[in-house]
Amino acid sequence: MNQVSQTQTIPAKLVIVSRESALAMWQAEFIRDRLRALYQQTEISILGMTTQGDQILDITLSKIGGKGLFVKELETALEDGRADIAVHSLKDVPMHLPQGFMLACIGKREDARDAFVSNLHANLEALPPGSVVGTSSLRRESQLRARFSHLKIESLRGNVQTRLRKLDEGKYAAIILAAAGLKRLGLGDRIRDLISPENSLPAVGQGALGIECLISRPDLEVLLRPLHHADTAACVQAERALSRALAGSCQVPLGGFAEIVGNELRLRGFVGSPDGKRMAHAELCGSTADPEALGNAVAQALRAQGADEILATL
C-alpha cells in the first residue's frame, strides 16, 4: 500500500464498478481520472456491468421495481470484492441503501434541469396539439400533463443514444432528458431548451454523482474526500430526505430540488398524480447544517396539501 500520511494509506489497486452505458462509463472514467491525478501510484481500473434495468427496456421503470434495478448488481460486486467503489447517477440510487453500504462521496453537481430535445420545435410551448412527447419519468409526465394537457405523453426507455435515435426516426415530436447526461456526453448541442425548475422540478439528486462503497471501508471515504462537494451534498441530502419521508421512487411522480441561496438552503418539492390533475407544491428554507430536517419539513408541508392522498391512488 502507498503511504499518504502517517494515519492514512491508499490501496495499490482500486476497482470502480459501473453500468456499461456510454453515460455511466463516462461518469466512471471521470472519477477514475480525478483519482489517478490524486493518487498516481494507484492502479485504477473500471469493471463494466449490464444491470437488470439496462436489459428490460419494453416496460416502464415504475412497473418493474424502479431505479434500484440499476444498482443491485453493482452492489453485489462491492459485496463480493470484485470492486471497491461504485459510481452512480445519484438520481438512480434508491433512498434507502441496503444494510452495509454507504454513499461515501457526492460529486459537484452538473446542470440539474430537464432538457427539451426536438428536431422541429424550439420548446414545449411551440408544440402543436397532439404532439407526442417521450419521457421515461412519471415525475416529468405528471408535470407535463399539468401544464400541457393538449400534448400526448408516451413512454421512452433506453440509454441516451437510443432515445435520441427514436426521436430522429420520427417516433416523437420531442423528448425530455436530463440536461446533465447530454452535456457529459458532449451532446449539449441537441438541447433546444432548458426547462426551469419552476416548470419542471428535477428528480431528487439529478445532475449529481454518488460514489458508493461498503461501510466496512472507511479508508475509501477518506480516499474520496477530495472529490466530495459539500454544497452539493447538503442539497441532495435535503432532497433525499424529502423523498424518503414520502416513500419516493421512480414509481412516484415526485420532484425535489435544493439550492444554496445566501447562507440558507432552499428546497422545493412536489408530488402529483400521473395525469397531472392533482398537484402539491411546497418550498421552504433551512440551515445548510441540517438538510435532513429541511427535507422532512417540506415533506410535511406537502402532506398538508394532500400528498399522502395523491400517493395512495397510485
C-alpha positions in Angstrom: 0.0 0.0 0.0 1.2 3.5 -0.7 1.6 5.8 2.2 -0.4 9.1 2.0 0.1 10.3 5.6 1.0 8.9 8.9 -2.6 8.0 9.5 -3.9 7.1 6.1 -2.8 4.6 3.4 -4.2 4.1 0.0 -4.5 0.8 -1.9 -2.1 -0.2 -4.6 -5.2 -1.1 -6.7 -8.7 0.3 -6.9 -11.6 -1.1 -9.0 -14.5 1.1 -9.9 -17.8 -0.7 -10.9 -20.2 0.9 -13.3 -23.1 0.2 -15.7 -21.9 -0.2 -19.2 -24.0 2.5 -20.9 -22.0 5.3 -22.5 -23.1 7.8 -19.9 -22.3 5.6 -16.9 -18.9 4.8 -18.4 -18.2 8.5 -18.9 -19.0 9.1 -15.2 -16.8 6.2 -14.1 -13.9 7.4 -16.3 -14.4 10.9 -15.0 -14.0 9.7 -11.4 -11.1 7.4 -12.4 -9.2 10.3 -14.0 -9.8 12.5 -10.9 -8.5 9.7 -8.6 -5.5 9.0 -10.9 -4.5 12.6 -10.7 -4.6 12.5 -6.9 -3.1 9.0 -6.4 -0.7 8.5 -9.2 0.9 5.3 -7.8 -2.5 3.5 -7.5 -3.6 1.2 -10.4 -7.3 2.2 -11.0 -9.5 0.1 -13.3 -13.2 0.0 -14.3 -15.4 -3.1 -14.2 -18.4 -2.6 -16.5 -21.6 -4.4 -15.9 -25.0 -4.7 -17.6 -27.8 -4.4 -15.0 -31.4 -5.6 -15.0 -32.5 -2.0 -15.6 -30.4 -1.9 -18.7 -31.9 -5.2 -20.0 -35.6 -4.6 -19.5 -36.5 -1.9 -22.0 -40.0 -2.7 -23.0 -41.7 -1.9 -19.7 -41.7 1.4 -17.8 -39.4 1.5 -14.8 -42.3 2.3 -12.5 -43.8 -1.2 -13.3 -40.6 -3.3 -12.9 -39.4 -2.2 -9.5 -37.8 1.2 -10.0 -34.3 2.5 -10.4 -32.9 0.1 -7.8 -32.6 -2.2 -10.8 -29.7 -0.1 -12.0 -27.6 -0.6 -8.8 -28.2 -4.0 -7.4 -25.6 -5.8 -9.5 -23.1 -3.1 -8.7 -23.6 -3.5 -5.0 -23.1 -7.3 -5.4 -19.7 -6.6 -7.0 -18.8 -4.4 -4.0 -20.0 -7.1 -1.6 -18.1 -10.0 -3.1 -14.9 -8.0 -3.5 -14.8 -7.7 -7.3 -14.9 -3.9 -6.9 -14.1 -1.2 -4.3 -16.4 1.6 -5.3 -19.5 2.1 -7.5 -20.2 5.3 -9.4 -23.9 6.2 -9.9 -26.0 8.9 -11.2 -27.4 9.9 -7.8 -31.0 10.1 -9.2 -30.8 6.3 -9.8 -29.8 5.5 -6.2 -32.7 4.2 -4.0 -33.5 6.4 -1.0 -32.7 3.5 1.4 -29.3 1.8 0.8 -29.0 -1.9 1.7 -27.5 -2.6 5.1 -23.7 -2.4 5.0 -23.5 0.2 2.2 -22.9 3.9 2.3 -22.7 6.9 -0.1 -19.0 7.8 0.6 -18.8 10.8 -1.7 -21.1 13.2 -3.6 -19.5 15.0 -6.5 -20.2 18.6 -7.6 -23.5 18.8 -9.4 -23.8 19.4 -13.1 -26.9 21.2 -14.5 -29.9 19.7 -12.6 -32.5 20.8 -15.1 -34.6 18.8 -17.6 -33.8 19.4 -21.3 -36.2 19.7 -24.2 -34.9 18.0 -27.3 -36.6 18.2 -30.7 -35.6 18.4 -34.3 -38.6 20.5 -35.3 -39.7 22.7 -32.3 -37.9 25.3 -30.1 -39.6 24.5 -26.8 -42.6 22.8 -25.2 -44.8 25.9 -25.7 -44.2 25.6 -29.5 -45.5 22.0 -29.8 -48.9 21.8 -31.6 -51.8 19.9 -30.1 -51.5 16.1 -30.2 -47.7 16.2 -30.4 -46.1 13.1 -28.9 -43.5 13.8 -26.2 -41.3 10.9 -24.9 -40.2 10.5 -21.3 -39.3 7.6 -19.0 -40.3 9.5 -15.9 -43.6 9.7 -14.1 -42.3 12.9 -12.5 -41.9 14.6 -15.9 -45.2 13.1 -17.2 -47.2 14.5 -14.3 -45.7 18.0 -14.7 -46.1 17.9 -18.5 -49.8 16.8 -18.3 -50.5 19.6 -15.7 -49.1 22.3 -18.0 -49.7 20.9 -21.5 -52.9 18.9 -21.5 -53.1 19.1 -25.3 -49.9 17.0 -25.7 -49.6 13.2 -25.9 -47.1 11.8 -23.4 -45.6 8.4 -24.2 -43.1 6.1 -22.5 -39.4 6.3 -23.7 -36.9 3.8 -22.4 -33.2 3.1 -23.3 -29.9 4.8 -23.0 -29.4 8.4 -24.2 -28.3 7.4 -27.7 -31.3 5.1 -28.1 -33.7 7.8 -27.0 -32.2 10.3 -29.5 -32.3 7.7 -32.3 -36.0 7.1 -31.6 -36.6 10.9 -31.8 -34.6 11.1 -35.0 -36.7 8.3 -36.5 -39.7 10.4 -36.1 -41.4 8.4 -33.3 -41.7 11.5 -31.1 -42.0 15.3 -31.8 -39.8 15.9 -28.8 -38.3 14.1 -25.8 -37.3 15.2 -22.3 -33.9 14.1 -20.9 -31.7 15.2 -18.0 -29.5 18.1 -19.2 -26.5 16.7 -17.3 -26.3 13.5 -19.2 -26.4 15.2 -22.6 -23.7 17.7 -21.5 -21.5 15.0 -20.1 -21.7 13.0 -23.4 -20.8 16.1 -25.4 -24.4 16.2 -26.8 -25.3 19.6 -25.4 -26.0 20.8 -29.0 -29.1 18.6 -29.1 -30.7 20.6 -26.3 -33.2 23.1 -27.8 -34.4 24.4 -24.5 -33.5 24.1 -20.8 -36.7 23.8 -18.7 -36.5 25.8 -15.5 -37.1 24.1 -12.1 -40.2 26.3 -11.8 -41.7 24.5 -14.8 -40.3 21.0 -14.4 -38.9 20.3 -10.9 -36.0 17.9 -11.3 -35.7 14.4 -9.9 -34.1 14.1 -6.5 -30.3 14.1 -7.0 -30.5 14.9 -10.7 -27.1 16.0 -12.1 -25.0 14.8 -9.2 -22.8 11.7 -9.0 -22.7 9.5 -5.9 -19.9 7.1 -5.1 -21.0 4.0 -3.0 -18.9 1.6 -1.0 -19.1 -0.8 1.9 -19.5 0.8 5.4 -16.6 -1.5 6.4 -14.3 0.5 4.1 -13.9 3.9 5.9 -10.5 4.1 4.3 -12.3 4.7 0.9 -14.3 7.5 2.4 -11.1 9.3 3.3 -9.6 8.5 -0.1 -12.6 10.1 -1.9 -12.8 13.2 0.3 -11.0 15.5 -2.2 -13.9 14.7 -4.7 -16.6 15.4 -2.2 -18.6 18.6 -2.8 -20.1 19.8 0.5 -22.7 22.2 -1.0 -24.0 19.6 -3.5 -24.1 17.0 -0.6 -26.2 19.4 1.5 -28.6 19.9 -1.4 -29.1 16.2 -2.3 -29.3 15.2 1.4 -32.3 17.5 1.7 -33.8 16.2 -1.5 -33.3 12.6 -0.5 -34.8 13.2 3.0 -37.9 14.7 1.3 -38.2 11.6 -0.9 -37.6 9.2 1.9 -40.3 10.8 4.0 -42.8 10.4 1.2 -41.6 6.9 0.1 -40.5 8.4 -3.2 -39.1 6.4 -6.1 -39.4 6.5 -9.8 -42.8 4.7 -9.2 -43.9 8.0 -7.7 -44.4 11.4 -9.5 -42.2 13.3 -7.1 -39.6 16.0 -7.6 -37.2 17.8 -5.3 -34.6 20.5 -5.9 -32.5 22.2 -3.3 -30.0 25.1 -3.8 -28.0 27.3 -1.5 -29.3 30.9 -1.5 -27.1 33.2 0.5 -26.5 31.3 3.8 -29.6 29.2 3.6 -30.7 26.0 1.9 -33.9 26.4 -0.2 -35.8 23.2 -1.0 -38.7 22.9 -3.4 -40.8 19.8 -3.7 -43.8 18.5 -5.5 -46.0 15.4 -5.6 -48.5 14.9 -8.4 -50.9 12.4 -9.9 -49.7 10.8 -13.2 -52.5 12.6 -15.1 -51.3 16.0 -13.7 -54.8 16.8 -12.3 -53.7 16.8 -8.7 -50.6 18.6 -7.6 -49.0 19.5 -4.3 -46.1 22.0 -4.2 -44.1 23.3 -1.2 -41.0 25.5 -0.7 -39.1 26.1 2.5 -35.7 27.4 3.6 -33.5 26.0 6.3 -30.0 25.6 7.6 -27.3 24.0 5.5 -26.2 22.3 8.7 -29.3 20.2 8.9 -30.5 19.3 5.4 -32.4 16.3 6.6 -34.6 18.5 8.8 -35.5 20.7 5.8 -36.3 17.7 3.7 -38.7 16.4 6.4 -40.3 19.8 6.8 -41.0 20.1 3.1 -42.5 16.6 3.1 -44.8 17.6 6.0 -45.8 20.7 4.0 -46.7 18.5 1.0 -48.7 16.2 3.3 -50.7 19.2 4.4 -51.6 19.8 0.8 -52.8 16.2 0.3 -49.6 14.4 -0.8 -50.5 11.2 1.0 -53.9 11.1 -0.7 -52.3 11.6 -4.1 -49.8 8.8 -3.5 -52.4 6.5 -2.1 -54.1 6.5 -5.5 -51.0 5.3 -7.4 
